[in-house]
């Protein structure tokens, strides 16, 4: 069982949902670039560190003695969508620095906040067009935007660390060690494709029933999100069918309108979500989708 957990992005929106439970369960190492949360409240115990900095010696010591890392850190993209590559590339660099520090510190498990956008091309083009019912987390991740591209890159990079950087085969077919064998190891990595971790304010969906239906399927409640991340930290064996300790799971509640598969979350992590958006938002559904006679329609790309 993990006893010490390092959490990046510790003053952020997702961390705010996790910390009440995590602080009671684990010894926490909190890391962020600021000490206040979105409400302007100071989060006790936060260590200030810029994890995008290429000089890892400035923060690598924070990972020493840590059993698990929950990586939530993220810098927002700005400007033209074609320029989002630059901001998202910084996020990819941050994910690498976190994985590298954890790997070299001997950390057993890294849980990374990926996103449903890692494979959102399927949603935008197939699911809402009725050409696909449910998306499995192991289908090739394809996105039509740089935000999703970055998340998919996190996932593949996590796989590299889970593989342990073993032997490469050169052009002659001979195995070539990329580093001394004594430093190679498989580090457990769980990628959580979080859906819609927010309360669904009905005022935002007036006249937009299609996107409301979409978010009902993507919703994850705070207690389900907390359970899922904790299960990702604690699951004793996350090996895939090839013996690699790497998993991709979707982060949604037990939603009636779900269009992402929870199979891997159930089977590997033991995740048992307690909420269903259809029940939690029943009154709003009655007003937005039923009383108005809303027909729905094609859903555009989510924000």
C-alpha positions as CSV (number, residue, x, y, z in Angstrom):
1,X,0.0,0.0,0.0
2,X,1.3,3.4,-0.9
3,X,2.0,5.6,2.1
4,X,3.6,8.7,0.6
5,X,2.0,10.3,-2.5
6,X,3.4,13.3,-4.4
7,X,0.7,15.3,-6.2
8,X,1.6,17.9,-8.8
9,X,-0.9,20.7,-9.7
10,X,-1.8,20.5,-6.0
11,X,-3.7,23.8,-6.0
12,X,-5.7,23.0,-9.1
13,X,-9.3,22.1,-9.8
14,X,-8.9,18.3,-9.8
15,X,-6.6,18.3,-6.8
16,X,-9.2,20.3,-4.8
17,X,-11.6,17.3,-5.3
18,X,-9.0,14.7,-4.3
19,X,-7.2,16.3,-1.3
20,X,-9.8,16.0,1.4
21,X,-9.6,12.2,1.1
22,X,-6.0,11.9,0.1
23,X,-4.7,14.0,3.0
24,X,-6.5,11.7,5.4
25,X,-5.1,8.5,3.7
26,X,-1.6,9.3,2.7
27,X,1.4,11.4,3.7
28,X,1.2,14.0,0.9
29,X,4.0,15.9,-0.9
30,X,2.2,18.8,-2.7
31,X,3.9,20.5,-5.6
32,X,2.7,23.5,-7.7
33,X,3.8,26.8,-9.1
34,X,1.5,28.7,-6.7
35,X,0.2,28.3,-3.2
36,X,-3.5,29.4,-3.7
37,X,-6.3,27.5,-5.3
38,X,-8.9,28.9,-7.7
39,X,-10.8,30.5,-4.8
40,X,-7.7,32.3,-3.6
41,X,-7.3,30.1,-0.6
42,X,-3.9,29.1,0.5
43,X,-3.3,25.3,0.3
44,X,-1.1,24.3,3.2
45,X,2.1,22.5,2.6
46,X,2.6,23.3,-1.1
47,X,6.2,23.3,-2.3
48,X,6.8,25.7,-5.2
49,X,8.5,24.1,-8.1
50,X,8.4,24.6,-11.9
51,X,8.4,21.1,-13.3
52,X,8.8,22.3,-16.8
53,X,12.3,23.5,-15.9
54,X,14.9,21.3,-17.7
55,X,17.2,21.5,-14.6
56,X,15.6,18.6,-12.7
57,X,18.1,18.9,-9.9
58,X,15.9,21.8,-8.6
59,X,13.0,19.5,-7.7
60,X,14.1,15.8,-8.2
61,X,14.7,15.6,-4.4
62,X,11.0,16.0,-3.8
63,X,10.4,12.5,-5.4
64,X,12.8,10.7,-3.0
65,X,10.9,8.3,-0.7
66,X,7.7,8.7,-2.6
67,X,5.6,5.6,-3.2
68,X,3.3,7.0,-5.9
69,X,2.9,10.2,-7.9
70,X,-0.4,11.7,-9.1
71,X,0.5,14.1,-11.9
72,X,-2.2,16.8,-12.3
73,X,0.1,19.7,-13.3
74,X,-0.8,21.5,-16.5
75,X,-0.2,24.9,-18.2
76,X,-3.1,26.3,-20.2
77,X,-2.9,26.8,-23.9
78,X,-3.5,30.2,-25.4
79,X,-4.0,31.8,-28.8
80,X,-4.7,30.3,-32.2
81,X,-5.3,26.5,-32.2
82,X,-2.5,26.1,-34.7
83,X,-0.1,27.6,-32.1
84,X,-1.3,25.4,-29.2
85,X,1.5,23.0,-30.1
86,X,4.0,25.2,-28.2
87,X,2.0,25.3,-24.9
88,X,1.1,21.6,-25.2
89,X,4.7,20.7,-25.9
90,X,5.6,22.3,-22.6
91,X,3.1,20.1,-20.9
92,X,4.6,17.1,-22.6
93,X,8.0,18.2,-21.3
94,X,6.6,18.5,-17.8
95,X,5.1,15.0,-18.0
96,X,8.5,13.7,-19.0
97,X,10.2,15.4,-16.1
98,X,7.7,14.0,-13.7
99,X,8.1,10.5,-15.1
100,X,11.9,10.8,-15.2
101,X,12.2,12.0,-11.6
102,X,9.8,9.3,-10.4
103,X,11.7,6.6,-12.4
104,X,15.1,7.6,-11.0
105,X,13.7,7.9,-7.5
106,X,12.4,4.4,-7.5
107,X,8.8,5.4,-7.3
108,X,6.5,2.4,-7.8
109,X,3.5,4.0,-9.4
110,X,2.7,7.1,-11.4
111,X,-0.9,8.1,-12.1
112,X,-1.3,10.8,-14.8
113,X,-4.4,12.9,-15.6
114,X,-4.9,12.2,-19.2
115,X,-8.1,13.2,-20.9
116,X,-10.9,11.9,-23.1
117,X,-9.5,14.2,-25.7
118,X,-6.6,11.8,-26.2
119,X,-9.0,9.9,-28.5
120,X,-11.6,12.6,-29.2
121,X,-11.5,12.2,-33.0
122,X,-13.7,9.1,-32.5
123,X,-16.2,11.1,-30.5
124,X,-16.3,14.0,-32.8
125,X,-16.6,11.9,-36.0
126,X,-18.0,8.5,-35.1
127,X,-19.8,8.3,-31.8
128,X,-22.1,11.3,-32.2
129,X,-22.8,10.4,-35.8
130,X,-24.1,7.0,-34.7
131,X,-21.2,5.1,-36.3
132,X,-19.8,3.9,-33.0
133,X,-21.5,3.1,-29.7
134,X,-18.7,2.7,-27.1
135,X,-15.0,3.6,-27.3
136,X,-12.5,1.2,-25.8
137,X,-9.5,2.9,-24.1
138,X,-7.0,0.7,-26.0
139,X,-8.1,1.8,-29.5
140,X,-5.3,3.8,-31.2
141,X,-5.6,7.3,-29.6
142,X,-6.4,9.8,-32.3
143,X,-7.2,13.5,-31.7
144,X,-8.0,16.4,-34.0
145,X,-6.4,19.0,-31.7
146,X,-3.1,19.7,-30.0
147,X,-4.6,19.3,-26.5
148,X,-5.6,15.7,-27.3
149,X,-2.3,15.1,-29.1
150,X,-0.4,16.0,-25.9
151,X,-2.5,13.7,-23.8
152,X,-2.0,10.8,-26.2
153,X,1.7,11.6,-26.1
154,X,1.6,11.3,-22.3
155,X,0.1,7.9,-22.7
156,X,2.7,6.6,-25.0
157,X,5.5,8.2,-23.0
158,X,4.1,6.5,-19.9
159,X,4.4,3.2,-21.8
160,X,8.1,3.7,-22.3
161,X,8.7,4.1,-18.6
162,X,6.4,1.1,-17.8
163,X,8.5,-1.0,-20.3
164,X,11.7,-0.1,-18.4
165,X,13.8,1.0,-21.3
166,X,15.0,-2.5,-22.0
167,X,17.1,-3.9,-24.8
168,X,16.8,-2.3,-28.2
169,X,17.6,-4.3,-31.4
170,X,20.0,-2.7,-33.9
171,X,19.9,-3.0,-37.6
172,X,22.0,-6.2,-37.5
173,X,19.5,-7.8,-35.2
174,X,21.8,-7.7,-32.1
175,X,20.5,-6.4,-28.8
176,X,21.9,-3.1,-27.7
177,X,21.5,-2.0,-24.1
178,X,20.5,1.6,-23.9
179,X,21.7,2.0,-20.3
180,X,23.3,-0.2,-17.6
181,X,21.0,-3.1,-16.8
182,X,21.2,-2.4,-13.1
183,X,19.1,0.8,-13.6
184,X,16.4,-0.7,-15.8
185,X,13.1,-1.4,-14.2
186,X,9.4,-1.4,-15.0
187,X,7.5,1.5,-13.3
188,X,3.8,1.2,-13.0
189,X,1.9,3.9,-15.0
190,X,-1.9,4.5,-15.0
191,X,-3.3,7.0,-17.5
192,X,-6.7,8.3,-16.5
193,X,-8.8,9.8,-19.3
194,X,-10.9,12.1,-17.2
195,X,-14.3,13.0,-18.7
196,X,-16.3,15.9,-17.3
197,X,-15.3,16.4,-13.7
198,X,-17.8,19.2,-13.0
199,X,-21.3,19.8,-11.9
200,X,-23.6,20.2,-15.0
201,X,-25.0,23.7,-14.6
202,X,-28.4,23.6,-16.5
203,X,-28.2,27.2,-17.4
204,X,-25.2,26.4,-19.7
205,X,-27.2,24.0,-21.8
206,X,-30.4,25.9,-22.6
207,X,-31.0,25.4,-26.3
208,X,-28.1,23.0,-26.5
209,X,-29.5,19.5,-25.7
210,X,-26.9,17.6,-27.8
211,X,-24.0,18.9,-25.7
212,X,-26.0,18.3,-22.5
213,X,-26.5,14.6,-23.6
214,X,-22.8,14.4,-24.3
215,X,-21.8,15.7,-20.9
216,X,-24.2,13.5,-19.1
217,X,-22.3,10.6,-20.6
218,X,-18.9,12.1,-19.7
219,X,-19.7,13.2,-16.2
220,X,-17.7,12.0,-13.2
221,X,-18.6,13.0,-9.6
222,X,-16.0,14.1,-7.1
223,X,-16.4,10.9,-5.0
224,X,-16.1,8.7,-8.1
225,X,-13.0,10.6,-9.3
226,X,-11.4,10.3,-5.9
227,X,-12.1,6.6,-5.7
228,X,-10.7,6.1,-9.2
229,X,-7.5,7.9,-8.6
230,X,-7.0,6.2,-5.3
231,X,-7.6,2.8,-6.9
232,X,-5.1,3.7,-9.6
233,X,-2.6,4.4,-6.8
234,X,-3.4,1.3,-4.8
235,X,-4.1,-1.5,-7.3
236,X,-1.6,-4.3,-6.5
237,X,-1.2,-5.5,-10.1
238,X,-1.7,-3.3,-13.2
239,X,0.1,-5.5,-15.7
240,X,-1.5,-5.6,-19.1
241,X,-1.7,-8.8,-21.1
242,X,1.9,-8.5,-22.1
243,X,3.2,-8.1,-18.6
244,X,3.7,-4.3,-18.9
245,X,2.5,-2.4,-15.8
246,X,0.6,0.2,-17.9
247,X,-3.1,0.9,-18.1
248,X,-5.4,3.4,-19.7
249,X,-8.7,3.9,-18.1
250,X,-11.6,6.2,-18.7
251,X,-12.7,8.5,-15.8
252,X,-16.5,8.7,-15.7
253,X,-19.2,7.8,-13.3
254,X,-21.6,4.9,-13.9
255,X,-23.6,6.9,-16.4
256,X,-26.6,5.6,-18.2
257,X,-25.6,7.6,-21.3
258,X,-21.9,6.6,-21.2
259,X,-20.1,6.2,-24.5
260,X,-16.6,5.3,-23.1
261,X,-15.8,1.9,-21.8
262,X,-15.0,1.4,-18.1
263,X,-13.9,-2.2,-18.7
264,X,-10.2,-1.7,-17.8
265,X,-11.1,0.5,-14.8
266,X,-13.4,-2.2,-13.4
267,X,-11.3,-5.2,-14.2
268,X,-7.8,-4.0,-13.4
269,X,-8.3,-1.3,-10.8
270,X,-11.5,-2.5,-9.1
271,X,-13.2,0.8,-9.7
272,X,-16.9,0.7,-8.7
273,X,-18.5,4.2,-9.4
274,X,-21.3,5.1,-7.1
275,X,-23.0,7.9,-9.2
276,X,-25.0,8.1,-12.4
277,X,-25.6,11.4,-14.0
278,X,-29.1,10.2,-15.1
279,X,-30.1,10.0,-11.5
280,X,-28.1,12.9,-10.1
281,X,-29.4,15.4,-12.7
282,X,-32.9,13.9,-13.2
283,X,-34.7,17.2,-12.6
284,X,-32.5,19.1,-15.1
285,X,-32.9,16.3,-17.6
286,X,-36.7,16.5,-17.3
287,X,-36.5,20.2,-18.1
288,X,-33.8,20.3,-20.7
289,X,-34.4,17.1,-22.7
290,X,-38.0,16.1,-22.0
291,X,-40.2,19.1,-21.3
292,X,-38.7,21.1,-24.1
293,X,-39.1,18.2,-26.6
294,X,-35.4,18.6,-27.5
295,X,-34.5,16.4,-30.5
296,X,-30.7,16.5,-29.8
297,X,-28.5,16.5,-32.8
298,X,-24.8,16.3,-33.7
299,X,-22.5,17.3,-30.9
300,X,-19.7,19.7,-31.6
301,X,-16.2,19.4,-30.1
302,X,-16.4,19.9,-26.3
303,X,-14.5,22.7,-24.7
